[in-house]
Amino acid sequence: MTWLFDFWRSSIGGKVTMAITGLLLFGFVIAHLIGNLQLFGAPTLINDYAKFLAGKPVLLWIARIGLFVVFVLHIVTGLRLARQNRAARPVGYEREATIVATYASRSMVLTGLALLVFVIYHLLHFTLGVTNPGDFAKKDAGADGHDVHAMVTASFSNPAIVAAYAAFQLVLFFHLKHGIQSLAQTLGLNHGRITPMVQKLSFVFAALVAGGNLLLSLSVLTGFVKVTP
């Protein structure tokens, strides 16, 4: 396994790791969004979905542990690459591309760390019930203990919570947009004709994911999705 560690520590290995883990995390946020969009249906829809997941604890915990490993690996690798880039940075900036690349790299680190804070908050909120125990208790108060609709709508009826989620979705948008562009560059898709299309697609995909998540919270706050009594 030494060769694998050495490969990970190399510049190319680090970029490959970021690409693979980034793809896996991007797939997760899309799947997560699709599951949560059931909030727009009848309350039983998302409640049955939550009950289905809870009914497969082994698979659920395998997925959680695997996602945790991927997330940590993504963050650690990103911090290491950023540190290597700073160490190799030239003394003066003579080219505009260098300034842009350095700013993009720095912003990815900052938005990545901000998203780490959001993930922790999100888990404390909806998974562990630490931040809003009153709303979390509504889930267990349901007929079968899986009233996720009541928990989510109660939380998103709070303007402060919606504002916090909105701020983090903006961060997610910028991180995804640049992450998709970085992935394309790693794959060698940085040709003059392809780059503008990649930039547009990265904007669209990032807007759909972040916008979809934001829409969920705003739909409850504005009354489009009714709060479970």
C-alpha positions as CSV (number, residue, x, y, z in Angstrom):
1,M,0.0,0.0,0.0
2,T,3.1,2.3,0.1
3,W,2.8,3.0,-3.6
4,L,-0.8,4.1,-3.2
5,F,0.2,6.5,-0.4
6,D,3.1,7.8,-2.5
7,F,0.8,8.3,-5.4
8,W,-1.7,10.2,-3.2
9,R,1.1,12.5,-2.0
10,S,2.2,13.3,-5.5
11,S,0.7,16.3,-7.3
12,I,-1.0,14.2,-10.0
13,G,-2.2,11.7,-7.4
14,G,-3.7,14.6,-5.4
15,K,-5.5,15.9,-8.4
16,V,-6.9,12.5,-9.2
17,T,-8.0,12.0,-5.6
18,M,-9.8,15.4,-5.7
19,A,-11.5,14.5,-9.0
20,I,-12.7,11.1,-7.8
21,T,-13.9,12.2,-4.4
22,G,-15.4,15.3,-5.9
23,L,-17.4,13.3,-8.3
24,L,-18.6,11.0,-5.5
25,L,-19.6,14.0,-3.3
26,F,-21.3,15.6,-6.3
27,G,-23.3,12.5,-6.9
28,F,-24.3,12.4,-3.2
29,V,-25.6,16.0,-3.2
30,I,-27.7,15.3,-6.3
31,A,-29.1,12.1,-4.7
32,H,-29.7,13.9,-1.5
33,L,-31.5,16.7,-3.3
34,I,-33.7,14.3,-5.2
35,G,-34.7,12.6,-2.0
36,N,-35.5,15.9,-0.3
37,L,-37.6,17.1,-3.2
38,Q,-40.3,14.7,-2.1
39,L,-41.1,17.4,0.4
40,F,-43.2,19.0,-2.3
41,G,-45.5,15.9,-2.3
42,A,-47.8,14.6,0.3
43,P,-46.3,14.3,3.8
44,T,-46.4,10.5,3.5
45,L,-44.1,10.6,0.5
46,I,-41.0,11.9,2.3
47,N,-42.0,10.0,5.5
48,D,-42.1,6.7,3.7
49,Y,-38.8,7.5,2.1
50,A,-37.2,8.1,5.5
51,K,-38.8,4.9,6.9
52,F,-37.4,3.0,3.9
53,L,-33.8,4.2,4.7
54,A,-34.2,3.6,8.4
55,G,-35.3,0.0,7.6
56,K,-31.9,-0.8,6.1
57,P,-29.5,0.2,8.9
58,V,-26.5,-1.8,7.7
59,L,-26.6,-0.3,4.2
60,L,-27.3,3.1,5.7
61,W,-24.3,3.0,8.0
62,I,-22.0,1.6,5.3
63,A,-23.1,4.6,3.1
64,R,-22.5,7.0,6.0
65,I,-19.1,5.7,6.8
66,G,-18.1,5.6,3.2
67,L,-19.3,9.2,2.6
68,F,-17.4,10.3,5.7
69,V,-14.2,8.8,4.5
70,V,-14.6,10.4,1.0
71,F,-15.4,13.7,2.6
72,V,-12.4,13.7,4.9
73,L,-10.1,12.5,2.1
74,H,-11.4,15.3,-0.1
75,I,-10.8,18.0,2.5
76,V,-7.3,16.7,3.6
77,T,-6.2,16.4,0.0
78,G,-7.5,19.8,-0.9
79,L,-5.6,21.4,2.1
80,R,-2.4,19.5,1.1
81,L,-2.6,20.7,-2.5
82,A,-3.3,24.3,-1.4
83,R,-0.3,24.1,0.9
84,Q,1.9,22.8,-1.9
85,N,0.7,25.5,-4.3
86,R,1.6,28.2,-1.7
87,A,5.0,26.7,-1.3
88,A,5.6,26.7,-5.0
89,R,4.1,30.2,-5.6
90,P,6.4,32.6,-7.5
91,V,7.7,35.7,-5.7
92,G,5.9,38.1,-8.0
93,Y,2.7,37.8,-10.0
94,E,3.6,38.7,-13.6
95,R,0.7,36.9,-15.2
96,E,-3.0,37.5,-14.7
97,A,-3.7,33.8,-15.0
98,T,-1.5,33.1,-12.0
99,I,-3.4,35.6,-9.9
100,V,-6.7,34.1,-10.9
101,A,-5.5,30.5,-10.3
102,T,-4.2,31.4,-6.9
103,Y,-7.4,33.2,-5.9
104,A,-9.5,30.2,-7.1
105,S,-7.4,27.8,-5.1
106,R,-7.7,29.9,-2.0
107,S,-11.4,30.4,-2.4
108,M,-11.9,26.6,-2.8
109,V,-10.2,26.0,0.5
110,L,-12.3,28.7,2.3
111,T,-15.6,27.5,0.7
112,G,-14.7,23.9,1.4
113,L,-14.0,24.6,5.1
114,A,-17.3,26.6,5.3
115,L,-19.2,23.6,3.8
116,L,-17.5,21.4,6.5
117,V,-19.1,23.7,9.1
118,F,-22.4,23.4,7.3
119,V,-22.3,19.6,7.2
120,I,-21.6,19.5,11.0
121,Y,-24.5,22.0,11.6
122,H,-26.8,20.0,9.2
123,L,-26.1,16.8,11.1
124,L,-26.6,18.4,14.5
125,H,-29.8,19.9,13.2
126,F,-31.6,17.0,11.3
127,T,-29.7,13.9,12.3
128,L,-28.8,14.3,16.0
129,G,-31.4,16.9,17.0
130,V,-28.9,19.0,19.0
131,T,-29.5,22.5,17.6
132,N,-33.3,22.4,17.5
133,P,-34.5,19.6,19.8
134,G,-38.1,20.8,19.7
135,D,-38.3,20.5,15.9
136,F,-36.4,17.2,16.0
137,A,-38.9,15.7,18.5
138,K,-41.7,16.2,16.0
139,K,-40.2,13.4,13.9
140,D,-40.6,10.8,16.7
141,A,-44.0,12.2,17.6
142,G,-45.4,10.8,14.3
143,A,-47.4,7.6,14.1
144,D,-44.4,5.4,13.2
145,G,-41.6,7.7,14.4
146,H,-40.6,8.8,11.0
147,D,-42.5,12.1,10.6
148,V,-39.7,13.8,8.8
149,H,-42.1,16.2,7.1
150,A,-43.2,17.6,10.5
151,M,-39.5,18.0,11.6
152,V,-38.4,19.7,8.3
153,T,-41.3,22.0,7.9
154,A,-41.2,23.1,11.6
155,S,-37.5,24.0,11.1
156,F,-37.9,25.8,7.8
157,S,-40.7,27.9,9.2
158,N,-38.0,29.7,11.2
159,P,-36.6,32.6,9.2
160,A,-33.2,32.4,11.0
161,I,-32.7,28.8,10.0
162,V,-33.7,29.5,6.4
163,A,-31.3,32.5,6.3
164,A,-28.4,30.2,7.5
165,Y,-29.2,27.6,4.9
166,A,-29.5,30.2,2.2
167,A,-26.0,31.5,3.1
168,F,-24.5,28.0,3.0
169,Q,-26.2,27.3,-0.4
170,L,-24.5,30.3,-1.8
171,V,-21.2,28.9,-0.6
172,L,-22.1,25.5,-2.1
173,F,-22.8,27.2,-5.5
174,F,-19.4,28.7,-5.7
175,H,-17.6,25.6,-4.5
176,L,-19.5,23.3,-7.0
177,K,-19.0,25.8,-9.9
178,H,-15.3,25.9,-9.5
179,G,-15.0,22.3,-8.5
180,I,-16.6,21.2,-11.8
181,Q,-14.3,23.5,-13.7
182,S,-11.3,22.0,-11.9
183,L,-12.5,18.5,-12.7
184,A,-12.7,19.4,-16.4
185,Q,-9.2,20.8,-16.2
186,T,-7.9,17.6,-14.5
187,L,-9.5,15.6,-17.3
188,G,-7.7,17.8,-19.9
189,L,-10.9,19.5,-21.0
190,N,-9.4,22.9,-21.1
191,H,-9.4,23.5,-24.8
192,G,-10.2,27.0,-26.1
193,R,-13.5,25.8,-27.5
194,I,-14.5,23.6,-24.6
195,T,-13.6,25.8,-21.7
196,P,-16.5,28.3,-22.3
197,M,-19.0,25.5,-22.5
198,V,-17.6,23.9,-19.3
199,Q,-17.9,27.3,-17.5
200,K,-21.6,27.6,-18.5
201,L,-22.4,24.0,-17.6
202,S,-20.7,24.4,-14.2
203,F,-22.8,27.5,-13.5
204,V,-26.0,25.6,-14.5
205,F,-25.3,22.5,-12.5
206,A,-24.2,24.4,-9.4
207,A,-27.2,26.7,-9.6
208,L,-29.6,23.7,-10.0
209,V,-28.2,21.9,-6.9
210,A,-27.8,25.0,-4.7
211,G,-31.0,26.5,-6.0
212,G,-33.0,23.3,-5.4
213,N,-31.8,23.1,-1.8
214,L,-32.7,26.8,-1.3
215,L,-36.1,26.3,-2.8
216,L,-36.9,23.6,-0.3
217,S,-36.5,25.9,2.7
218,L,-38.1,28.9,1.0
219,S,-41.1,26.9,0.0
220,V,-41.9,26.2,3.6
221,L,-41.1,29.7,4.8
222,T,-43.4,31.3,2.2
223,G,-46.2,28.8,2.9
224,F,-46.0,27.0,-0.5
225,V,-45.4,23.8,1.5
226,K,-47.6,23.7,4.5
227,V,-46.2,23.0,8.0
228,T,-47.4,19.8,9.5
229,P,-49.7,20.7,12.5
